[in-house]
Amino acid sequence: MRKSMKQEAANMRSQNLYDVDFHQFVEKEHMLSNYELAVEFGVTLESVKKLKRQIHR
């Protein structure tokens, strides 16, 4: 099945979240702001927000 460029870009963005150590993220999410988490783990601010939403489901 073919993928469009848009689908591939979305897939690449979602895969970048898996480079984050989830145990460290959970430990630090209560102490740090979203911006500080993004800088700490080297991801975008939007990725931090998405990850928090997924964790709290």
C-alpha positions in Angstrom: 0.0 0.0 0.0 1.3 3.4 -0.9 1.8 6.2 1.6 1.6 9.8 0.8 4.3 12.2 1.9 2.0 13.6 4.5 1.4 10.2 6.0 5.1 9.5 6.1 5.9 12.8 7.8 3.2 12.1 10.4 4.6 8.6 11.0 8.2 10.0 11.5 6.9 12.6 14.0 5.1 9.9 16.0 8.2 7.6 16.0 10.3 10.4 17.5 8.3 10.1 20.8 9.6 6.6 21.3 13.2 7.9 21.8 12.1 9.3 25.2 12.8 7.3 28.3 9.2 7.0 29.7 10.3 6.3 33.2 12.3 9.5 33.4 9.5 11.4 31.7 7.0 10.2 34.3 9.3 11.1 37.2 10.1 14.5 35.9 6.7 15.5 34.5 5.5 16.6 38.0 8.5 18.7 38.7 9.1 20.4 35.3 7.0 22.6 33.0 6.1 21.4 29.5 8.8 23.6 28.0 11.5 22.3 30.4 10.5 18.7 29.5 10.8 19.4 25.8 14.3 20.9 26.2 15.3 18.0 28.6 14.3 15.3 26.2 15.0 17.1 22.9 11.5 16.9 21.5 8.9 19.6 20.5 6.5 21.2 23.0 3.6 19.7 21.0 5.2 16.2 21.4 5.3 16.7 25.2 1.6 17.6 25.3 0.7 14.6 23.2 2.7 12.3 25.3 1.1 13.6 28.5 -2.4 13.1 27.0 -1.5 9.5 26.0 -0.1 8.7 29.4 -3.1 10.0 31.3 -5.6 8.0 29.3 
